[in-house]
Amino acid sequence: MKTNLITPEGYRQLQQEHDHLWHEKRPEITKIVSWAASLGDRSENADYTFNKRLLRQIDRRVRYLRKRLPDLQIVEYSPQQAGKVYFGAWVEIENEQGDIKRFRIVGPDEIYERKDYISIDAPMARALLGKQVDDEFSVRTPEGEKTWFVNSIEYCI
């Protein structure tokens, strides 16, 4: 089950996506479908077939967003979080081989198309929660147990 947490920025992005799809993209595609349908035989009409499929994808995403947005809980930064890893933190970690990773812990709805975000539901994020700079922690991976060290923690305010 997905966590219902989201950052304020993530919520705004989902809301903007919904608004763009509903107020701009859907009316545009609907016009194209209507125009293509007016040409007659729909079975051989590529414009009609393609745009009708696109319209279904838009409608599916809009339905998902309308259902998901009210369920999301926006997590604002709190000064009490300073110095420890919690939701919304930018974290830099390093392993014993010197490999460094930097990412932000966010909700599962925010990670798509971002290489520098991980979900709060990910094992790495779960292992990091509550840690401080210089803390050591372990994460179970398919290759076995991996040990990491926390180098830095930042929050976007």
C-alpha angles and dihedrals in degrees: 000000000000121000113244094220122119137168119244089249092051092050091050091051093052091047090050090048090052092048093047093049095045101039102031117014099039096050090047093052092042090058091051092049091049091049092047091048090053090061092073127235105061096185092072096033110108093185091055095044096046096045093043088056090047090050090054090051091050092048091049092052093045090051090049093049093046090053096041103043097065090050095053120102113213112221113207123199115264123199087229088071093064114122096016134079114255138143112314096023124139105222132189115200134180134196129213091267090059096253109152126202128184123192145141124244108229142150121290091252091063104052100079116110090006122106092184097056127079128188121254084232093062117106091238092055093046091051091050099052112118094008123135134209111295093019117136121221138172131225126194111230133173087263092052138265114343125196122214137178126218110239101174144354125202136170128207108232 
